[in-house]
Structures are given as C-alpha cells and as structure tokens.
C-alpha cells in the first residue's frame, strides 16, 4: 500500500522529468539581433512527445494549463527585434505535458549600435583582371560573401579572369548586419588578353612624297593582313608594351599620263595595341613592318621590274563588334629602289574578321 501511494506521489515528478528530457533547443539562428541589422531570430527546438507550449520573453512561465498544442518533432519560433528590450532578453519556452510544467530557456541580446561598414580592395574600376579581392570591415565579427554560394570570408577571394558578380556584408558581434555591397568585377579593356588571330582587308589611297610626286602623284591599292595576339603564346599579364605580330601583302597602283607603277609588298613586324577606355572595346594600334616589294614601272616605251626592300609604318583605330571590326588608319610607305626611294603617305579603311 505504501509503495502504491509513493508511486502515485512520484508520478508528477516523473512526468516533469520526462518532459524535461523530451524537449530541447537545437539551434538559434542569431543569438544577438538588432533592428539595424538582423530583425528577427529563429529558435529551433525539438520535442520527442506531444505537448502544449507557450512563449514568454522576459517573463516567468505561468503555472496553468494552456498553450499551443504541437506534435513530437522539430519546431520553430520567430522572435522579432521589436519584441526585445535593449541588452539581454530571457526567452522561455513553457512546456505543459499531461499537467506537468517545465521550461527551456535561452538568452537573446538586442544591440542598437550602428551597423558595421565593409569595403573591398581593389574596387571594380581598379581591378586588373587577376588581382585577388580583399574584404575589410569596421566593427565586424565576421564577413560573408557570395559569388556562386554564400561563404564566410577567410582570406583573399580569387575571381575568374573574365570577371564575376560579388556581394558581401559584415556582421557585428551583436548581430548587426552592414549594408549588402554588390559589385560586378570585369577586367578593363587594357588588361584583357589578346589571344586571337585575325585577318583584315584594307582598301587604301596614297599620295607620293618627294621627287616622284610630279611623275606619279597618287594611287590606290589594298592590303590583306594577318595578325596574331601575343597572349596565345605568353603566360603574362596583359601589358601594352608586349606586341603582337602583323604580316601583310597587297598592291599599290600609281598612274599619271601614260606612266604607271605597280608595287606588291610582302612585310612583317610588331603590332602594338592600346585600350584607352576602360569599358570601351576600341583600341589604338601602331605597327612597324619591314619586307620586300616587287615593283613594275612603265613610262611610254620604258618598262622595268625589280625586287627591292621596303618599310611600312601604320597607325590607327579599330572598333570591334562580335567577330568583326572596323579599322581606320594612316600609312607611311617607303620603297628603297636603287635609283630612287619612292615614299608615300595615305589612308585606309579596313574590315577585320577574327579567325580563332
């Protein structure tokens, strides 16, 4: 009889112990929150049995039945920053299972300090296409960034050479989040590699200089060129002083009053390009070429053909779109015949196509 009475007296205690063991907090999304940063905190708690619960903030649990009924499993409670006082807040989940009352308690802090400030180095306008990105924060306990998925910042961020979208923010010890920064990193035109090969056809007009001007003052022609970028062969950061290669052939035809001259040059030399605008694909270029030229001259009954050396100096501007480009250039030419040097100055408009 005494054992039965003792067992009946112990039932409430056993029920309370069972409830205590059957519910616990699994996770808190933010133990410290602020209306200037994170505005809510999510408490995840778990119960192994069905029970009723109440939420109390900075209040003791009531000793009365009631509350929200939940089944066994995982549960979430959202705490708003506006429901918290500055400083420490005691959060109680009051449990009621078969008349046995218990509670599980945690603390959440509200901090109303200003949000931290974050910055990146270099900024997009100063990025050269290969530098790693460094993140800095004032008043942060951690920095988080995202390119493809969100990660906690732990060191320099390597971006792909063709650029990326980067977003990042800082989080203070009190859960205050900075303004989210969003940057798009693209290498400047000057730092983009020149790997492709291309060809271009440029019709031209020219005026002769010096003593030949009275005999053959002007002419016309066309040049077919092949150009190869240096970055296809060199593993270097793009620099304007590293030239590509230009090779060309074509013809120039000069004529006046029954006299005419045909020039067929074959030249090669370095080609430099400079991108003066950060986000504009147009480039200035200059090339210097040496080679040989076939010259055929006719004046009345006189006719002569020779092979001699020549030099070409070319400078202009190219405006690309897709795999094509429009080119405008000025050209100085000098053909070193044994008897006389024929030189000329002219202009050309060409059309370019990227081969690969």
C-alpha positions as CSV (number, residue, x, y, z in Angstrom):
1,X,0.0,0.0,0.0
2,X,2.8,2.4,0.9
3,X,4.6,1.6,-2.4
4,X,1.4,2.4,-4.3
5,X,1.0,5.7,-2.6
6,X,4.6,6.6,-3.1
7,X,4.3,5.8,-6.8
8,X,1.2,8.0,-7.1
9,X,3.0,10.8,-5.4
10,X,6.0,10.4,-7.7
11,X,4.0,10.5,-11.0
12,X,4.0,14.3,-11.4
13,X,7.8,14.4,-10.7
14,X,8.4,11.6,-13.2
15,X,6.2,13.4,-15.8
16,X,8.2,16.6,-15.3
17,X,11.5,14.7,-15.7
18,X,10.1,13.1,-18.8
19,X,9.1,16.4,-20.3
20,X,12.5,17.9,-19.4
21,X,14.2,15.1,-21.3
22,X,11.7,15.2,-24.2
23,X,12.3,18.8,-25.4
24,X,15.4,20.8,-26.1
25,X,16.6,23.7,-28.1
26,X,18.5,22.6,-31.3
27,X,19.6,25.9,-32.8
28,X,19.3,29.7,-32.6
29,X,19.8,31.5,-35.9
30,X,21.0,34.7,-34.2
31,X,21.7,34.9,-30.5
32,X,22.2,38.6,-30.9
33,X,20.0,40.7,-33.1
34,X,19.4,44.4,-33.9
35,X,16.7,46.4,-35.7
36,X,19.6,48.0,-37.7
37,X,20.8,44.6,-38.9
38,X,19.0,41.3,-38.4
39,X,15.4,42.0,-37.4
40,X,14.5,38.5,-36.3
41,X,15.9,35.4,-34.7
42,X,14.6,31.9,-35.3
43,X,14.8,29.4,-32.4
44,X,14.6,25.8,-33.4
45,X,13.6,23.3,-30.8
46,X,12.6,19.7,-30.7
47,X,10.2,17.6,-28.7
48,X,10.1,13.8,-28.6
49,X,6.4,13.8,-27.3
50,X,3.2,15.7,-28.0
51,X,2.7,18.7,-25.6
52,X,1.5,22.2,-25.3
53,X,3.8,25.2,-25.2
54,X,3.8,28.9,-24.5
55,X,6.4,31.5,-25.4
56,X,7.4,34.1,-22.8
57,X,10.0,36.9,-23.3
58,X,11.4,38.3,-20.0
59,X,8.5,36.7,-18.1
60,X,8.3,33.6,-16.0
61,X,6.3,30.7,-17.2
62,X,2.7,30.6,-15.8
63,X,1.7,27.6,-13.6
64,X,-1.5,27.0,-15.5
65,X,-2.6,24.7,-18.3
66,X,-2.9,26.0,-21.9
67,X,-0.7,27.0,-24.8
68,X,-0.3,25.8,-28.3
69,X,-0.5,22.1,-28.9
70,X,2.3,20.5,-31.0
71,X,3.2,17.0,-32.0
72,X,6.5,15.4,-31.5
73,X,9.2,16.7,-33.9
74,X,11.1,19.8,-34.8
75,X,9.5,23.3,-34.2
76,X,10.5,26.9,-34.9
77,X,9.7,30.1,-33.1
78,X,10.4,33.5,-34.6
79,X,11.5,36.3,-32.3
80,X,11.2,39.9,-33.7
81,X,13.6,42.6,-32.7
82,X,10.8,44.9,-31.8
83,X,9.7,42.4,-29.1
84,X,13.1,42.6,-27.3
85,X,14.4,45.2,-25.0
86,X,18.0,46.5,-25.4
87,X,20.5,44.2,-23.8
88,X,19.9,40.7,-22.6
89,X,16.5,39.1,-23.1
90,X,15.4,35.8,-21.4
91,X,13.4,33.6,-23.8
92,X,11.4,30.8,-22.1
93,X,9.5,28.0,-23.9
94,X,6.9,26.9,-21.3
95,X,6.0,23.2,-21.7
96,X,2.8,21.6,-20.4
97,X,2.6,17.8,-20.9
98,X,-0.2,15.9,-19.0
99,X,-0.4,18.6,-16.4
100,X,3.4,18.6,-15.7
101,X,5.0,22.0,-16.3
102,X,8.6,22.8,-17.2
103,X,10.5,25.3,-19.3
104,X,13.6,25.5,-21.5
105,X,15.3,28.8,-21.5
106,X,17.8,30.7,-23.7
107,X,19.0,34.3,-24.0
108,X,18.9,36.7,-27.0
109,X,20.6,40.1,-26.9
110,X,19.4,43.2,-28.7
111,X,22.1,45.7,-29.8
112,X,21.1,49.0,-31.3
113,X,24.6,50.1,-32.3
114,X,25.2,51.4,-35.9
115,X,25.8,48.7,-38.5
116,X,29.4,47.9,-39.4
117,X,31.0,49.2,-42.6
118,X,32.5,46.9,-45.2
119,X,34.7,47.6,-48.2
120,X,36.6,45.7,-50.9
121,X,40.1,46.2,-52.4
122,X,40.5,46.7,-55.2
123,X,37.2,48.2,-56.3
124,X,35.8,47.2,-59.7
125,X,37.2,50.2,-61.5
126,X,40.7,49.4,-60.3
127,X,40.6,45.6,-60.9
128,X,43.2,44.4,-63.5
129,X,41.6,41.0,-64.1
130,X,43.9,38.9,-62.0
131,X,44.2,40.5,-58.5
132,X,42.5,38.7,-55.6
133,X,39.8,40.7,-53.8
134,X,40.4,41.6,-50.1
135,X,37.4,42.5,-47.9
136,X,37.7,44.8,-44.9
137,X,35.2,45.6,-42.2
138,X,35.0,48.0,-39.3
139,X,33.1,46.7,-36.3
140,X,32.7,43.1,-37.6
141,X,32.9,39.7,-36.0
142,X,32.6,38.1,-39.5
143,X,32.3,38.9,-43.2
144,X,30.2,36.9,-45.6
145,X,30.4,37.0,-49.3
146,X,28.8,35.3,-52.3
147,X,29.9,34.6,-55.9
148,X,28.0,31.4,-56.5
149,X,27.1,30.4,-52.9
150,X,27.5,32.3,-49.7
151,X,30.7,31.7,-47.7
152,X,32.4,33.1,-44.7
153,X,35.3,35.3,-45.7
154,X,38.6,33.9,-44.5
155,X,41.1,35.4,-47.0
156,X,41.7,36.8,-50.5
157,X,38.9,35.9,-53.0
158,X,40.1,34.7,-56.4
159,X,37.8,35.7,-59.2
160,X,37.8,34.3,-62.7
161,X,39.7,36.2,-65.3
162,X,36.5,37.2,-67.1
163,X,35.0,38.7,-64.0
164,X,32.2,37.9,-61.6
165,X,29.4,39.4,-59.5
166,X,30.4,39.7,-55.9
167,X,28.1,40.6,-53.0
168,X,29.3,40.8,-49.3
169,X,28.3,42.1,-45.9
170,X,29.7,42.3,-42.4
171,X,28.1,41.1,-39.2
172,X,28.9,42.6,-35.8
173,X,29.2,40.6,-32.6
174,X,25.7,41.9,-31.7
175,X,24.2,40.5,-34.9
176,X,24.1,43.9,-36.7
177,X,24.5,43.5,-40.4
178,X,26.1,46.0,-42.7
179,X,24.5,47.2,-46.0
180,X,25.0,44.5,-48.6
181,X,27.5,45.6,-51.2
182,X,27.1,44.2,-54.7
183,X,30.0,44.7,-57.2
184,X,30.5,43.4,-60.8
185,X,34.1,42.8,-61.5
186,X,35.2,43.0,-65.1
187,X,38.7,43.4,-66.3
188,X,39.4,46.6,-68.1
189,X,39.9,46.5,-71.8
190,X,43.6,47.3,-71.3
191,X,44.1,44.1,-69.2
192,X,42.1,41.8,-71.4
193,X,44.3,39.3,-73.1
194,X,44.8,39.3,-76.9
195,X,44.9,35.6,-77.8
196,X,43.0,35.5,-81.1
197,X,44.3,35.5,-84.7
198,X,42.5,37.7,-87.2
199,X,42.7,38.9,-90.8
200,X,41.7,42.2,-92.4
201,X,41.3,43.7,-95.8
202,X,42.0,47.4,-96.1
203,X,41.5,49.4,-99.3
204,X,43.8,52.4,-99.4
205,X,44.6,55.7,-101.2
206,X,48.1,57.2,-101.1
207,X,49.9,60.3,-102.2
208,X,53.6,60.2,-103.1
209,X,56.2,62.4,-101.5
210,X,59.5,63.9,-102.7
211,X,60.8,63.9,-106.3
212,X,58.3,61.3,-107.6
213,X,55.3,63.5,-106.8
214,X,55.4,65.2,-110.2
215,X,55.6,61.9,-112.1
216,X,53.2,59.7,-110.1
217,X,51.4,61.9,-107.6
218,X,48.8,59.4,-106.2
219,X,47.4,56.0,-106.4
220,X,45.2,53.4,-104.8
221,X,45.5,49.8,-103.6
222,X,44.5,47.2,-100.9
223,X,46.3,45.3,-98.2
224,X,45.5,41.8,-96.8
225,X,46.9,41.2,-93.3
226,X,47.2,38.5,-90.7
227,X,47.6,39.5,-87.1
228,X,48.4,37.3,-84.1
229,X,48.0,38.3,-80.4
230,X,50.9,37.6,-78.1
231,X,48.9,36.2,-75.2
232,X,48.3,33.0,-77.1
233,X,52.0,32.1,-76.6
234,X,52.9,34.1,-73.4
235,X,51.6,33.5,-69.9
236,X,51.9,37.1,-68.9
237,X,49.6,39.7,-67.5
238,X,48.5,41.9,-70.4
239,X,50.8,44.9,-71.0
240,X,50.6,47.4,-73.8
241,X,54.4,47.1,-74.5
242,X,54.1,43.4,-75.5
243,X,53.4,43.5,-79.2
244,X,51.6,41.1,-81.4
245,X,52.7,40.1,-84.9
246,X,51.4,41.6,-88.2
247,X,52.2,40.2,-91.7
248,X,50.7,41.7,-94.9
249,X,50.7,41.7,-98.6
250,X,48.8,43.6,-101.2
251,X,49.3,46.1,-104.0
252,X,49.6,49.8,-104.7
253,X,49.0,51.2,-108.2
254,X,50.2,54.6,-109.2
255,X,49.5,56.2,-112.6
256,X,49.6,59.5,-114.5
257,X,49.6,60.4,-118.2
258,X,50.7,57.0,-119.5
259,X,53.1,56.3,-116.7
260,X,52.2,53.8,-114.1
261,X,53.8,51.7,-111.4
262,X,52.7,48.6,-109.6
263,X,54.1,47.8,-106.1
264,X,53.5,44.4,-104.4
265,X,54.9,44.4,-100.9
266,X,55.4,41.5,-98.5
267,X,56.0,42.7,-94.9
268,X,56.0,41.6,-91.3
269,X,56.7,43.3,-88.0
270,X,55.4,44.1,-84.5
271,X,51.9,45.4,-83.8
272,X,51.1,47.3,-80.6
273,X,47.6,48.0,-79.3
274,X,46.5,50.4,-76.5
275,X,43.0,50.4,-75.0
276,X,42.5,54.0,-73.7
277,X,38.9,53.4,-72.4
278,X,38.2,51.1,-69.5
279,X,34.8,49.8,-70.7
280,X,35.1,50.6,-74.4
281,X,36.5,47.9,-76.7
282,X,38.0,50.3,-79.2
283,X,41.8,50.3,-79.4
284,X,44.5,52.4,-80.9
285,X,47.2,50.5,-82.8
286,X,50.6,51.1,-84.4
287,X,52.7,48.7,-86.4
288,X,56.2,48.9,-88.0
289,X,57.0,46.4,-90.8
290,X,59.9,45.6,-93.0
291,X,60.0,43.4,-96.0
292,X,60.5,43.1,-99.8
293,X,58.5,44.5,-102.6
294,X,58.1,43.7,-106.3
295,X,58.0,46.9,-108.4
296,X,56.9,47.1,-112.0
297,X,57.2,50.5,-113.7
298,X,56.2,51.6,-117.2
299,X,56.6,55.0,-118.8
300,X,56.0,55.1,-122.6
301,X,58.3,52.5,-124.2
302,X,60.3,52.1,-121.0
303,X,59.5,49.2,-118.7
304,X,61.3,47.8,-115.7
305,X,60.7,45.3,-112.9
306,X,62.8,45.0,-109.7
307,X,62.6,43.4,-106.3
308,X,63.7,45.7,-103.5
309,X,63.3,46.3,-99.8
310,X,60.5,48.4,-98.2
311,X,59.3,49.7,-94.9
312,X,55.8,50.4,-93.7
313,X,54.6,52.4,-90.7
314,X,50.9,52.1,-89.8
315,X,48.8,53.8,-87.1
316,X,45.1,53.9,-86.5
317,X,42.0,52.9,-84.5
318,X,39.9,49.7,-84.6
319,X,36.3,49.4,-83.3
320,X,35.3,45.7,-82.8
321,X,31.9,44.2,-82.6
322,X,31.4,40.5,-82.2
323,X,34.0,38.8,-84.5
324,X,34.3,41.8,-86.8
325,X,36.0,45.2,-86.5
326,X,36.2,48.4,-88.5
327,X,39.6,49.9,-88.9
328,X,40.7,53.4,-89.9
329,X,44.4,54.0,-90.3
330,X,47.1,56.2,-91.8
331,X,50.1,54.6,-93.6
332,X,53.6,55.8,-94.4
333,X,55.4,53.7,-97.1
334,X,59.0,53.7,-98.3
335,X,60.3,51.6,-101.2
336,X,64.1,51.6,-101.5
337,X,64.8,51.3,-105.2
338,X,68.5,51.5,-106.3
339,X,67.9,54.6,-108.3
340,X,65.3,56.5,-106.2
341,X,63.4,56.0,-103.0
342,X,59.6,56.1,-103.5
343,X,57.7,57.2,-100.4
344,X,54.0,57.9,-99.8
345,X,51.5,58.9,-97.2
346,X,47.9,57.7,-97.3
347,X,44.9,56.5,-95.5
348,X,42.9,53.3,-95.4
349,X,39.6,51.9,-94.1
350,X,39.6,48.2,-93.4
351,X,37.3,45.4,-92.3
352,X,38.6,42.7,-89.8
353,X,37.5,39.2,-89.1
354,X,38.6,37.1,-86.1
355,X,39.7,33.7,-87.3
356,X,40.1,31.9,-83.9
